[in-house]
Amino acid sequence: MPKPRLTEVADFAGVSEATVSRVLNERPGVADVTKQQVLTALDVLGYERPSKLRSRSAGLVGLIVPELDNPIFPVMAQVLQIALAQNGYTAVLCTQTPDSIGEDDYVGMLSELGVSGIVFVSGLHADATVDPERYRALVRTRLPIVLVNGFTDGVRAPFLSTDDRAAMDVAVQHLVALGHRHIGLATGPDRFVPVRRKREGFLAAMDKHLGTDVHVATKLIEVTIFSQQGGYAAAEALLGRGATAIVCGSDLMALGAVRAVRALGGTVPGTCSVIGFDDSTLMNFTEPPLTTLRQPVQELALAAVRALLEEINGDEIPRSEFLFAPELIVRGSTGSAPTLIR
């Protein structure tokens, strides 16, 4: 078998040639995740691992994740990669962007590589407008799959999701305890299952904790895009409707909402409290530190790997959805409702 070409392996792994050399020669100073990326590149490119690194992979597993602009997705991918490596499997990371290869194309490529299974994170299964037949077809081929954060009815596969409805109940309850009565929700496009669940949970929570009529609460929901710009636009609209607090569908949206409050001459949390969703890296270091609903990423990822391994081993596991409870992390972006409006 030919000797690995440093340039080719480095390009595939997204690291420097010097890093590849350190891994191949077992030199210190390389993070475990980076080392795993290099070993994955060797496996996928068809090179034999050096004998000292030859705890040969039990097989390849595809990880299909959305664009990495949202900090929560790199964290999820990293935990999945490490968990798979600890079980002898090599992860092949496939990252989607609007202008890149689509999910179906990645599935075709992974099938050609002979992967042992695929984990989908916030993929097309999260889009209620997409035909689920693509997943049913995969199940019929007996290729083990696990789907994270999204649900498609009629697909016999394990689904693992953060409980979005419960997240909204916790957020609204927190804000009501602070005296807020005019609470807004900023979410992404309504075609996504997690968004629909957040909406349902928000309406139920507003009724439960404030007795707010569904028609009134609906007017405090602003649909936009999952980005800082989307959060900014949603906050502008909600502040114009009298909102003193805003729950956002992601941390990036929440950062945009904070910017909007300040641009309009207000302060956070003095004028308006803001809650994010995910608890992405560095949210504790924003100004103010962001109160957010933490997704149980570690638990989700480890459960996804366990479910996939059981599928690969042919074990019988429930092919339904498992919901994981989020955690409210209270920081500096939420506070008492403005006195004049309370």
C-alpha positions, 0 to 999 in steps of 0.5 A, spaced: 500 500 500 502 506 498 505 511 503 500 516 505 501 523 501 502 528 507 499 534 502 493 529 500 491 527 508 492 534 510 487 537 505 482 532 507 483 532 514 483 540 514 489 541 518 497 542 516 502 537 513 506 538 520 500 536 524 499 530 519 506 528 520 506 529 528 500 524 528 503 519 523 510 519 528 506 519 534 509 526 537 505 530 542 501 536 542 496 534 537 489 534 540 485 527 540 479 530 536 485 533 531 488 526 531 482 523 529 481 527 523 487 525 521 486 517 522 479 518 519 483 521 512 487 515 512 481 510 512 477 514 507 483 515 502 485 508 503 491 509 506 494 503 511 495 506 518 502 506 521 503 499 525 503 503 531 496 507 530 493 500 527 487 500 532 484 499 526 477 502 525 471 497 526 468 501 520 466 508 518 460 512 520 457 518 517 455 524 520 451 529 516 451 536 520 448 543 518 453 549 516 458 550 522 456 557 523 452 556 529 457 554 534 452 548 537 453 544 531 461 543 531 460 541 539 455 536 537 460 533 531 466 533 536 462 529 541 459 524 536 466 523 533 469 522 540 464 517 542 464 513 535 472 513 536 472 510 543 467 505 540 472 503 535 469 507 529 471 512 524 467 518 523 466 521 516 464 528 517 459 531 512 458 539 513 452 542 509 452 549 507 447 553 502 452 552 496 455 545 498 453 538 496 446 536 499 444 531 504 442 526 499 448 527 495 452 526 502 448 519 503 450 517 496 457 518 497 457 515 504 454 509 501 459 508 496 464 508 502 461 502 505 459 506 512 456 502 517 451 507 519 449 514 519 447 520 524 443 525 521 443 532 525 438 537 524 437 534 517 432 534 512 428 530 517 427 536 521 423 540 515 416 538 515 415 540 508 420 534 505 418 528 503 420 522 508 421 517 503 428 518 503 429 515 510 424 510 509 428 507 503 435 507 507 431 503 512 429 498 507 436 497 505 438 496 512 443 501 513 443 503 520 441 511 521 439 515 527 436 522 527 437 528 532 433 534 533 427 533 528 422 528 527 419 524 521 412 520 522 412 513 519 420 512 519 422 506 523 428 509 526 431 512 533 430 519 533 433 523 539 431 531 540 431 536 545 424 537 548 422 544 545 416 545 548 418 544 555 424 549 553 419 554 552 415 552 558 421 553 563 423 560 559 416 563 560 415 561 567 422 564 568 420 571 565 413 571 569 417 570 575 421 576 574 414 580 572 414 580 565 407 580 562 409 582 554 413 576 552 415 575 545 418 569 541 423 570 535 424 563 531 426 561 525 422 558 519 415 555 521 416 549 516 421 546 521 419 541 526 423 544 532 420 551 531 413 548 530 414 545 537 417 551 540 411 555 538 406 550 541 410 550 547 410 558 547 403 558 546 401 553 551 406 556 556 403 563 555 396 560 557 398 556 563 403 562 566 399 568 564 392 566 562 394 569 555 389 568 549 392 564 544 390 569 539 394 575 543 400 570 544 400 569 537 401 576 535 407 576 540 411 571 535 416 573 530 418 568 524 425 570 521 431 566 520 436 563 524 442 568 524 444 574 528 440 578 523 434 574 524 434 576 531 435 583 530 429 584 525 425 580 530 427 584 536 425 590 532 418 588 531 417 585 537 419 591 541 414 595 537 409 591 539 411 592 547 415 586 548 419 587 555 422 580 554 424 575 548 425 568 547 429 566 541 430 560 537 438 560 538 443 564 541 445 567 535 438 570 534 439 572 541 445 576 540 442 579 534 436 581 539 441 584 544 444 589 538 437 591 536 435 593 543 441 597 544 440 600 537 433 603 539 436 606 545 435 601 550 439 596 555 439 589 556 436 587 561 433 594 563 429 595 557 428 588 555 430 581 557 433 576 552 433 568 552 437 564 547 437 557 546 443 552 545 448 555 550 453 555 545 460 556 546 462 563 549 455 565 551 458 566 558 462 571 556 458 576 552 455 582 554 451 581 558 452 574 559 446 570 555 441 567 559 439 561 555 436 554 554 442 549 554 441 543 549 443 537 552 449 536 547 453 531 551 447 526 553 444 527 546 450 525 542 452 519 547 445 516 546 445 517 538 452 513 538 449 508 543 443 507 539 447 507 532 451 501 535 445 497 537 442 498 530 449 496 527 449 490 532 442 488 530 439 489 537 432 490 538 431 498 540 425 502 540 424 505 533 421 512 536 423 519 539 426 520 545 426 527 548 431 530 552 430 535 557 433 542 556 436 546 562 435 554 563 442 557 564 440 564 568 445 569 566 445 577 566 441 578 560 434 577 564 432 581 569 425 584 572 420 587 568 421 595 567 417 598 572 412 602 568 410 597 564 409 591 569 
